[in-house]
Amino acid sequence: QPLVVHIMNPKSMPRQQLLGHMDSDTREWTDGVLTASARQVVKEPMNVNSWVICDGDIDPEWVESLNSVLDDNHLLTLPNGERINFGPNVNFVFETNNLKFASPATVSRMGVIFMSEEDVDVKRLVNTWLRKQDEAIAGKMSTWIEDYFYKALHWLLKHDNYL
């Protein structure tokens, strides 16, 4: 099946840039990053799986706006009152270091998968990424990664006060 992915870091931008805002003088609505992505994914045919990936810290300031998206309604209500209804082909993923600022209402609507650092195999991730590169580049990069990247990463993890 075709796949469409929209990746954003909601914490890296003001709420208005993420969700959109209404100009108080002209009453003109401007979409934010999330609302623009939402409009795109609802236009996709039902056979296209769409993933909206929110990569970064979860903050109640923006995530509470998504509670109705995460529950059975699958409905995003914009600050201007407009509503966007998502189909079953649209999925949201929240990649974060912790949930300490997420409310119980938000957490109860999510399926949470905890992956510790010990569970993530860096070599497997790098090899998967390398397979997606051009063969000519991947061969050279593979050698450099073996010779330098893993050694540097090992040193950084050993001296974790640099991270």
Backbone bond lengths (Angstrom), bond angles and torsions (degrees), N, CA, C in turn:
res aa  C-N    CA-C-N  psi(-1)  N-CA   C-N-CA  omega(-1)  CA-C   N-CA-C  phi
1 Q - - - 1.455 - - 1.521 110.28 -
2 P 1.323 117.03 144.85 1.466 119.98 176.54 1.531 110.49 -63.79
3 L 1.319 114.84 151.58 1.459 121.16 -176.09 1.527 109.45 -133.94
4 V 1.334 116.34 133.96 1.458 122.56 175.84 1.523 107.03 -123.26
5 V 1.328 116.34 131.91 1.467 121.37 -177.77 1.521 109.41 -124.77
6 H 1.320 116.36 132.97 1.463 123.59 174.24 1.525 107.12 -120.61
7 I 1.336 117.14 118.23 1.466 121.63 -177.23 1.521 108.75 -113.83
8 M 1.322 115.22 134.51 1.469 120.41 178.27 1.520 109.55 -149.97
9 N 1.314 115.96 158.77 1.463 122.01 173.74 1.524 106.83 -114.86
10 P 1.327 117.68 94.73 1.467 121.20 -175.04 1.527 113.86 -59.76
11 K 1.309 117.01 -31.84 1.468 120.29 -177.17 1.526 111.49 -72.86
12 S 1.337 117.26 -16.59 1.460 120.35 -176.21 1.518 113.39 -83.31
13 M 1.328 117.00 0.00 1.466 119.59 -176.56 1.529 109.93 -139.56
14 P 1.323 116.22 157.08 1.470 119.13 176.03 1.529 110.67 -63.99
15 R 1.304 115.62 155.73 1.470 122.17 -178.37 1.532 111.92 -54.38
16 Q 1.324 116.94 -40.80 1.468 120.25 -179.23 1.523 111.77 -65.80
17 Q 1.324 117.26 -34.69 1.465 119.86 178.31 1.523 110.45 -71.84
18 L 1.320 116.85 -29.58 1.461 121.07 179.27 1.527 111.44 -78.80
19 L 1.325 117.07 -50.78 1.465 121.54 -171.82 1.525 114.07 -98.47
20 G 1.320 117.30 -13.43 1.452 120.87 -177.46 1.512 111.33 99.92
21 H 1.322 115.48 169.64 1.463 119.28 -179.88 1.530 110.82 -155.49
22 M 1.310 113.85 160.37 1.462 121.24 178.32 1.526 107.24 -107.96
23 D 1.323 116.06 127.94 1.463 121.35 176.25 1.524 107.54 -69.10
24 S 1.322 116.83 123.04 1.468 120.48 -175.44 1.532 112.54 -68.86
25 D 1.320 117.49 -23.98 1.469 119.77 179.89 1.525 111.90 -83.70
26 T 1.321 117.28 -47.58 1.469 120.88 -174.44 1.525 113.39 -96.93
27 R 1.332 117.29 -11.62 1.471 123.70 -175.95 1.525 110.89 61.33
28 E 1.338 116.42 23.92 1.459 122.02 178.98 1.519 109.61 -88.78
29 W 1.329 115.58 132.69 1.463 122.45 -179.41 1.524 110.22 -88.06
30 T 1.338 116.45 136.31 1.461 122.61 174.89 1.520 108.02 -123.23
31 D 1.334 116.64 123.29 1.459 120.59 178.51 1.515 111.35 -66.24
32 G 1.316 115.54 150.05 1.450 122.12 171.65 1.526 109.42 -97.72
33 V 1.306 116.12 -176.05 1.465 121.35 -177.95 1.526 110.65 -61.17
34 L 1.325 117.04 -47.73 1.464 120.83 -179.15 1.520 111.95 -68.00
35 T 1.320 117.09 -42.98 1.463 119.04 -178.36 1.531 111.43 -68.55
36 A 1.329 117.35 -34.58 1.472 119.73 176.34 1.530 109.77 -65.28
37 S 1.332 116.79 -41.69 1.467 120.12 176.62 1.517 110.76 -63.91
38 A 1.334 116.80 -40.21 1.463 121.32 179.56 1.532 110.54 -60.91
39 R 1.302 116.95 -42.73 1.466 120.09 178.84 1.533 111.31 -63.56
40 Q 1.324 116.07 -36.93 1.465 119.33 179.90 1.522 111.68 -69.38
41 V 1.339 118.01 -43.50 1.466 119.50 -175.71 1.519 112.59 -70.76
42 V 1.328 118.54 -30.07 1.465 118.60 179.15 1.526 111.45 -74.97
43 K 1.325 117.63 -16.87 1.463 121.05 176.48 1.528 111.96 -83.07
44 E 1.322 117.61 -14.31 1.460 121.04 -178.78 1.530 110.00 -68.88
45 P 1.328 117.68 145.77 1.467 119.92 175.04 1.533 110.41 -62.87
46 M 1.306 116.28 157.48 1.470 121.12 -176.02 1.529 112.94 -63.47
47 N 1.324 118.08 -20.60 1.465 119.30 179.93 1.532 111.93 -83.25
48 V 1.335 117.77 -2.48 1.469 122.36 178.14 1.529 108.30 -99.03
49 N 1.320 116.33 120.55 1.467 120.71 175.49 1.520 108.77 -81.84
50 S 1.320 116.30 127.70 1.460 121.91 179.83 1.521 109.39 -115.48
51 W 1.324 115.46 133.83 1.457 122.10 178.92 1.515 108.34 -121.58
52 V 1.316 116.29 126.37 1.453 122.82 173.53 1.523 105.22 -106.27
53 I 1.330 115.68 113.24 1.460 120.81 -174.94 1.520 109.01 -107.27
54 C 1.324 115.69 117.69 1.459 122.29 176.73 1.525 106.89 -101.06
55 D 1.314 115.65 103.71 1.461 122.56 -173.88 1.520 108.84 -104.07
56 G 1.311 116.68 109.99 1.463 120.76 -179.85 1.513 110.35 145.15
57 D 1.313 114.33 -179.38 1.462 120.18 -177.12 1.521 111.46 -61.06
58 I 1.316 114.78 140.93 1.465 121.14 175.42 1.515 108.06 -87.00
59 D 1.314 115.83 126.82 1.454 122.37 -177.82 1.531 108.33 -126.03
60 P 1.335 117.17 131.60 1.469 119.23 -179.52 1.526 112.98 -56.66
61 E 1.330 117.02 -25.68 1.467 120.38 -177.87 1.525 111.65 -58.57
62 W 1.327 118.39 -36.26 1.459 119.73 -179.65 1.523 113.21 -110.87
63 V 1.331 118.22 -32.36 1.465 119.03 -173.21 1.522 112.30 -71.83
64 E 1.319 117.60 -27.69 1.465 119.97 178.44 1.530 110.39 -62.35
65 S 1.326 116.83 -27.51 1.467 120.53 177.74 1.522 112.03 -67.98
66 L 1.331 116.46 -16.65 1.464 120.60 -177.40 1.526 113.10 -100.60
67 N 1.321 118.18 1.70 1.466 119.43 -178.12 1.526 112.74 -56.46
68 S 1.328 117.60 -41.43 1.473 119.30 -179.66 1.528 111.51 -73.02
69 V 1.337 117.65 -20.12 1.463 120.36 174.11 1.521 109.29 -73.00
70 L 1.323 115.68 -37.97 1.466 120.83 -175.22 1.520 113.60 -79.87
71 D 1.327 118.12 -20.19 1.465 118.73 178.58 1.525 109.87 -87.23
72 D 1.300 117.04 -168.26 1.463 121.38 -174.36 1.528 114.17 -67.06
73 N 1.328 117.70 -16.42 1.463 120.58 -179.24 1.525 112.99 -72.41
74 H 1.333 117.46 -32.44 1.475 123.01 -176.45 1.521 110.58 51.87
75 L 1.330 115.95 44.40 1.451 122.13 -172.46 1.526 110.28 -123.33
76 L 1.327 117.01 124.27 1.463 122.01 175.75 1.522 107.85 -101.94
77 T 1.325 116.25 120.05 1.457 120.98 176.68 1.520 107.50 -101.17
78 L 1.313 115.75 118.44 1.455 122.11 -177.81 1.524 110.61 -79.24
79 P 1.326 117.21 158.42 1.467 120.03 178.79 1.528 114.00 -57.94
80 N 1.343 118.16 -19.78 1.471 120.42 178.26 1.532 112.11 -89.55
81 G 1.332 116.87 3.66 1.458 121.19 178.37 1.519 114.06 94.56
82 E 1.312 117.91 -13.46 1.470 121.72 178.64 1.531 109.28 -67.42
83 R 1.324 115.26 148.64 1.470 120.42 -179.22 1.522 109.88 -121.76
84 I 1.338 114.54 136.66 1.462 121.35 177.09 1.515 107.06 -118.54
85 N 1.335 116.35 121.07 1.461 121.76 -177.88 1.530 108.85 -101.04
86 F 1.334 116.43 125.29 1.453 121.98 -178.82 1.525 110.98 -94.08
87 G 1.315 115.72 141.37 1.459 120.99 176.72 1.522 111.20 -85.50
88 P 1.324 116.82 178.45 1.468 120.94 -178.70 1.530 113.19 -70.55
89 N 1.318 117.62 -8.14 1.463 121.47 179.14 1.532 112.29 -88.60
90 V 1.339 117.47 0.81 1.467 121.82 -179.26 1.526 108.81 -108.98
91 N 1.336 115.51 129.05 1.460 121.78 -179.33 1.525 110.22 -127.78
92 F 1.318 115.90 146.22 1.456 122.11 176.23 1.517 108.84 -113.21
93 V 1.335 115.85 136.87 1.463 122.18 176.14 1.525 107.11 -125.86
94 F 1.320 115.96 133.58 1.456 121.67 177.23 1.525 107.14 -116.02
95 E 1.325 115.60 112.25 1.456 120.61 179.29 1.519 107.46 -103.80
96 T 1.334 116.08 115.55 1.456 120.80 -173.25 1.520 110.24 -146.02
97 N 1.315 115.80 161.00 1.469 120.77 177.52 1.519 111.77 -78.24
98 N 1.334 116.76 -30.81 1.463 119.77 -179.25 1.518 109.92 -158.65
99 L 1.312 114.89 171.88 1.468 121.13 179.75 1.520 111.42 -116.69
100 K 1.337 117.31 22.79 1.461 119.15 -171.58 1.531 113.93 -64.94
101 F 1.339 118.46 -22.77 1.461 119.95 179.01 1.526 112.75 -103.41
102 A 1.319 117.27 0.63 1.464 120.72 177.91 1.527 109.14 -82.48
103 S 1.316 115.93 138.88 1.466 120.30 -179.67 1.528 109.73 -76.98
104 P 1.333 116.84 158.20 1.470 119.39 174.99 1.527 112.07 -56.39
105 A 1.342 117.68 -33.67 1.467 120.76 179.31 1.523 110.71 -62.91
106 T 1.320 116.95 -39.56 1.466 120.54 179.49 1.521 110.79 -71.98
107 V 1.321 116.87 -47.32 1.467 120.91 -177.59 1.520 110.96 -61.63
108 S 1.333 117.31 -36.96 1.465 120.14 -178.28 1.533 112.01 -67.74
109 R 1.312 117.58 -18.63 1.466 121.47 179.42 1.525 112.87 -91.01
110 M 1.317 116.68 -8.65 1.469 121.43 -176.05 1.520 111.04 -102.88
111 G 1.310 114.75 153.43 1.455 120.72 164.51 1.515 105.45 -96.21
112 V 1.319 118.14 117.66 1.462 121.96 -173.24 1.522 109.99 -101.61
113 I 1.325 115.58 129.66 1.459 121.72 174.48 1.519 106.81 -118.10
114 F 1.323 116.91 119.89 1.458 121.00 178.42 1.515 109.40 -97.26
115 M 1.317 115.92 126.64 1.460 120.56 176.53 1.520 107.75 -124.41
116 S 1.316 115.99 115.29 1.457 119.55 178.03 1.524 109.30 -79.24
117 E 1.319 116.28 165.58 1.461 120.36 179.15 1.523 111.42 -60.21
118 E 1.329 116.24 -30.59 1.463 120.20 179.85 1.526 111.76 -69.70
119 D 1.340 117.05 -24.17 1.465 121.23 -178.22 1.521 113.32 -82.29
120 V 1.322 117.21 -15.45 1.458 121.06 -176.25 1.526 109.09 -97.93
121 D 1.313 116.44 117.55 1.456 121.96 179.49 1.527 108.59 -92.54
122 V 1.326 116.29 106.86 1.451 121.66 -175.86 1.525 110.94 -60.88
123 K 1.322 117.52 -40.76 1.467 120.04 -178.75 1.528 111.07 -61.92
124 R 1.307 117.30 -38.63 1.462 120.27 178.36 1.532 110.62 -65.31
125 L 1.331 117.06 -42.14 1.458 120.84 178.06 1.526 111.40 -63.32
126 V 1.330 116.53 -43.95 1.464 120.49 -179.49 1.524 110.34 -65.99
127 N 1.326 117.71 -42.22 1.465 120.60 179.53 1.527 111.73 -63.91
128 T 1.318 117.30 -38.06 1.467 120.83 176.68 1.520 110.20 -63.32
129 W 1.327 116.13 -43.18 1.458 120.71 178.39 1.530 110.29 -64.45
130 L 1.341 116.90 -43.00 1.467 120.61 -179.61 1.526 112.06 -60.53
131 R 1.326 117.44 -37.82 1.463 120.95 179.99 1.523 112.32 -63.03
132 K 1.331 117.27 -21.52 1.464 121.50 -179.37 1.531 112.10 -87.77
133 Q 1.326 117.62 -6.23 1.460 121.78 -178.21 1.528 110.24 -90.75
134 D 1.329 116.15 162.93 1.464 120.81 174.93 1.525 108.91 -59.23
135 E 1.325 116.55 142.30 1.463 120.97 -176.50 1.524 112.64 -57.58
136 A 1.325 117.22 -41.07 1.459 120.61 -178.52 1.530 111.40 -61.69
137 I 1.315 115.56 -40.33 1.469 120.00 -179.71 1.518 110.63 -77.27
138 A 1.321 116.89 -40.88 1.466 121.23 -175.79 1.526 111.70 -59.91
139 G 1.336 117.29 -38.78 1.462 120.05 179.56 1.514 112.08 -61.47
140 K 1.322 116.62 -47.09 1.466 121.00 178.89 1.523 111.00 -66.01
141 M 1.324 115.53 -44.68 1.458 119.62 -177.75 1.513 111.73 -64.43
142 S 1.303 116.78 -36.20 1.461 120.86 179.75 1.528 110.44 -57.81
143 T 1.325 116.29 -43.91 1.466 120.46 178.72 1.521 110.66 -65.14
144 W 1.318 117.33 -45.67 1.456 120.76 -179.85 1.528 111.49 -63.44
145 I 1.314 115.15 -39.97 1.466 118.78 179.77 1.522 109.99 -63.52
146 E 1.335 116.62 -44.58 1.472 120.09 178.28 1.520 110.98 -63.07
147 D 1.334 117.15 -44.30 1.466 120.95 -174.79 1.520 113.72 -74.92
148 Y 1.333 117.34 -34.33 1.473 119.42 -171.75 1.525 115.02 -121.42
149 F 1.323 116.95 -48.75 1.461 120.23 -171.56 1.524 112.65 -61.67
150 Y 1.328 117.51 -51.57 1.466 120.06 -177.35 1.520 111.54 -64.20
151 K 1.339 117.05 -36.76 1.473 120.20 177.66 1.529 110.61 -65.57
152 A 1.336 116.07 -43.15 1.462 119.82 178.90 1.526 110.90 -65.72
153 L 1.322 116.97 -42.37 1.458 120.95 178.66 1.519 110.89 -62.79
154 H 1.319 116.85 -43.86 1.470 121.18 177.76 1.532 110.26 -58.89
155 W 1.334 116.88 -43.79 1.456 120.46 179.88 1.528 110.29 -63.35
156 L 1.334 117.10 -43.79 1.463 120.26 -179.87 1.526 111.56 -62.90
157 L 1.311 116.65 -41.92 1.472 119.26 179.95 1.522 111.55 -68.18
158 K 1.295 115.88 -32.85 1.468 121.07 178.58 1.526 110.67 -69.24
159 H 1.324 116.21 -35.58 1.460 122.92 179.61 1.534 108.45 -109.18
160 D 1.325 116.56 64.84 1.460 121.17 -168.48 1.527 114.18 -65.03
161 N 1.310 118.26 -6.57 1.464 118.65 177.31 1.522 111.75 -71.90
162 Y 1.342 118.30 -7.53 1.469 121.41 176.83 1.520 111.74 -90.02
163 L 1.328 118.26 -11.74 1.466 120.70 -177.26 1.503 111.87 -88.09
